[in-house]
Amino acid sequence: MQNTSEQYDAVIIICRDLFQKKMKDYGSAWRILRLPSLTDQIYIKAQRIRSLQENDVRKVDEGERSEFIGIINYSIMALIQLELGVADEPDLSPAKALTLFDKHVDETKSLMENKNHDYGEAWREMRVSSLTDLILQKLLRVKQIEDNKGKTLVSEGIEANYQDMVNYAIFAMIHLNESTEE
């Protein structure tokens, strides 16, 4: 599991670096996005990954990695929105946004470590395409919960689904990184 923790952190460093650079370029303009808008952004990225996995021809020269990074960062933004609520205008300094980013990554990594312990790193035997499908399934669940105004009868809430999407996307990135190392 130590290797998983280090690999997880290596993916987060890439994601955090991009988040930090975009905060410098755009500020916290994303703070005005409602949760369904963030969910839809993640959905677009997951659908593109699935399309890349199924089609041989690519018209845009970007691969799965950049889309998984987008899923991770948009999901972290959604977790921040869940905590703070939607703003009417950009209201976070880059430093505060990074503090919140780190907080939600830490909570999500802790969830991963607990589940990883219980499931015995079963994700390592999964295909990247299966992880993509699980992200899409989580997105459809979140959309349904959003359509139900956040009410669920027996299901985990939106926060857990966003955390799972982060973790599945990180697992996919780890697989992709390992396949290029071989």
HELIX and SHEET records of a PDB file:
HELIX    1   1 GLN A    2  TYR A   26  1                                  25    
HELIX    2   2 ALA A   29  ILE A   32  5                                   4    
HELIX    3   3 LEU A   35  GLU A   54  1                                  20    
HELIX    4   4 GLU A   64  LEU A   84  1                                  21    
HELIX    5   5 PRO A   94  TYR A  119  1                                  26    
HELIX    6   6 ALA A  122  GLU A  125  5                                   4    
HELIX    7   7 VAL A  128  ASP A  147  1                                  20    
HELIX    8   8 ILE A  158  GLU A  181  1                                  24    
END                                                                             
